[in-house]
């Protein structure tokens, strides 16, 4: 009986972990001083643009507790969002304010 339960539950758990891992994280709001907030959508980046979590974590971004503020000038020099949003891989952070700042 326990083998039947394990054989039935294990595939469900593996499937659920795959689904949660594919999108996980939800939206993150970056509250900014002197500019409107930025909402980062994990769904847009992971599902729509098919990025893998490891492309950002833990290379460009660490955990929320380890997060550091980054200026637009730093992003324009390839840090933080600017690592991808450079006009080649994704839209440039220069002159496209309303795409991120609501």
WOTA-V134041 format. One record per helix or strand. SS is the DSSP state (H for helix, E for strand). FROM is the first residue (numbers start at 1). TO is the last residue. Records with the same first field share a line. If there is no record, write none. Layout:
BEGIN
SS: FROM-TO + FROM-TO
END
This chain:
BEGIN
H: 2-23 + 42-48 + 53-55 + 64-66 + 72-76 + 80-83 + 97-100
E: 27-30 + 38-41 + 57-57 + 61-61 + 101-101
END
